[in-house]
Amino acid sequence: LRLKNPSNCNLSYNAILVGRDAEEFSLPKGNTVTLPPMRQGFVNVELTLRFLHPAEAVLLLISNKFGIDGATLTFSLKSEVKSIDPL
């Protein structure tokens, strides 16, 4: 995910994955997201499928109490299996 910070202050968020298949998604860079003023940043989300069914979860970015108070952001995550390659 690409996020932009239009403010003049740092924005800091705690990232939480919730939902039916939340355990199949992960945040390889950790659960804290910091966006510098007037810049953009990225949140990498990885998926490890254990089954062939589509996985669904919700990514919540909840503003930290440090610095400026940002809005809570919510993203719906859905996987789709398009093909299977033999190992």
C-alpha distance (Angstrom), angle and dihedral (degrees) to the residues before:
residue distance angle dihedral
L1 . . .
R2 3.78 . .
L3 3.80 116.0 .
K4 3.80 129.1 -173.1
N5 3.79 127.7 -152.9
P6 3.83 110.2 -151.9
S7 3.83 93.8 178.0
N8 3.80 130.3 92.7
C9 3.83 92.2 -121.6
N10 3.80 135.2 67.8
L11 3.79 115.3 -91.4
S12 3.78 116.9 -149.7
Y13 3.81 126.5 -172.0
N14 3.79 138.3 -176.4
A15 3.81 109.9 -136.3
I16 3.81 119.7 -143.7
L17 3.81 128.4 -179.7
V18 3.81 115.3 -151.4
G19 3.78 136.4 167.2
R20 3.77 144.4 66.0
D21 3.81 96.7 -42.7
A22 3.81 100.9 21.8
E23 3.82 91.4 127.9
E24 3.81 89.6 64.2
F25 3.82 92.1 59.3
S26 3.80 123.9 68.4
L27 3.79 140.7 -178.5
P28 3.83 105.5 -133.6
K29 3.82 94.0 -169.1
G30 3.80 93.4 52.6
N31 3.79 136.0 -102.4
T32 3.81 98.4 -69.5
V33 3.80 121.0 85.6
T34 3.83 120.4 -171.5
L35 3.79 123.0 -174.2
P36 3.82 117.7 -165.1
P37 3.83 118.4 -135.2
M38 3.81 115.4 -76.0
R39 3.82 91.1 -2.2
Q40 3.77 138.9 103.3
G41 3.77 131.0 -122.4
F42 3.76 139.7 -174.8
V43 3.79 134.4 -123.7
N44 3.80 112.2 -157.1
V45 3.78 116.0 -151.2
E46 3.80 119.6 -170.1
L47 3.78 127.6 -162.3
T48 3.80 126.9 -153.1
L49 3.79 109.1 -172.1
R50 3.78 117.0 -153.9
F51 3.80 94.4 175.9
L52 3.80 134.9 29.9
H53 3.80 95.5 -115.2
P54 3.83 116.7 103.6
A55 3.80 112.2 -93.2
E56 3.81 122.0 -135.1
A57 3.79 132.4 -169.0
V58 3.79 141.3 145.5
L59 3.80 124.3 -118.6
L60 3.80 112.9 -149.7
L61 3.80 120.5 -165.6
I62 3.80 107.1 -164.5
S63 3.80 118.5 -170.4
N64 3.81 116.4 -112.5
K65 3.78 118.1 -127.9
F66 3.82 90.4 -120.8
G67 3.80 115.6 99.2
I68 3.79 121.9 -20.6
D69 3.81 118.4 7.2
G70 3.81 108.8 -118.6
A71 3.79 128.6 -167.3
T72 3.80 119.7 -94.0
L73 3.81 109.9 -104.0
T74 3.81 124.2 -150.9
F75 3.80 126.8 -164.3
S76 3.80 127.5 -175.8
L77 3.81 111.5 -139.5
K78 3.81 120.1 -158.2
S79 3.78 129.1 169.9
E80 3.78 127.1 -151.7
V81 3.80 126.0 -161.7
K82 3.81 107.4 -143.3
S83 3.79 100.8 167.3
I84 3.78 141.9 -4.4
D85 3.79 121.7 -136.9
P86 3.81 120.6 -160.2
L87 3.80 116.7 -116.7
